[in-house]
Amino acid sequence: SQKIEQNSEALNIQEGKTATLTCNYTNYSPAYLQWYRQDPGRGPVFLLLIRENEKEKRKERLKVTFDTTLKQSLFHITASQPADSATYLCALKAGNNRKLIWGLGTSLAVNP
Amino acid sequence: DARVTQTPRHKVTEMGQEVTMRCQPILGHNTVFWYRQTMMQGLELLAYFRNRAPLDDSGMPKDRFSAEMPDATLATLKIQPSEPRDSAVYFCASGLVLGQPSYEQYFGPGTRLTVT
């Protein structure tokens, strides 16, 4: 079956370190993949989009990689801060399907 | 600061009652989505509109759910009759599609629905 998997266990890291979150998918050929941040009691907020023909995308302290051979995207936050603590969701659009398919998210806690 | 707004923020109702959730998309956006989020299933797309026309409602239980856009500034999601399994957070999101194959979605704060 088609699915997206993100680390189900919460990730705890020390302030200043790099956080790396994983998004794996099966049975898709994504046109693009997006990463969102969600804080408790709020809706997801768009962070980055990476297309199938792009290997890497950066925005300030954020970096996303996309490996269509491994069927995996990695999301990095460098020089992490306690304010980066949130749940991070990946979502992909597969071909002509209008829908975004969402992962369940990974909870990140950055400890001061 | 353009935002998607949703009302109500919280709703507690008894099984069998009608529930109506409202959404005001960002002015100028031409796509509107309704999602349901639960811990077990994550975000599930219920319905999707482009220029107020429904394009995909395959994720929505048709017998009890309905989604409409009476005008460009209002989207509604109704559940009638509601059931305890409908308890979830319902999000509305909007976006602007101008022909490019990708776009970001702007989410509202959600309506937390509890059906007892």
Interface residues (C-beta under 8 A of the other chain):
Chain A: A31 Y32 Q34 G41 R42 G43 P44 V45 F46 L49 R51 L89 A91 K93 R98 K99 L100 W102 G103 L104 G105
Chain B: V4 G42 L43 E44 L45 Y48 L55 D56 G59 F91 A93 P101 S102 E104 Q105 Y106 F107 G108 P109 G110
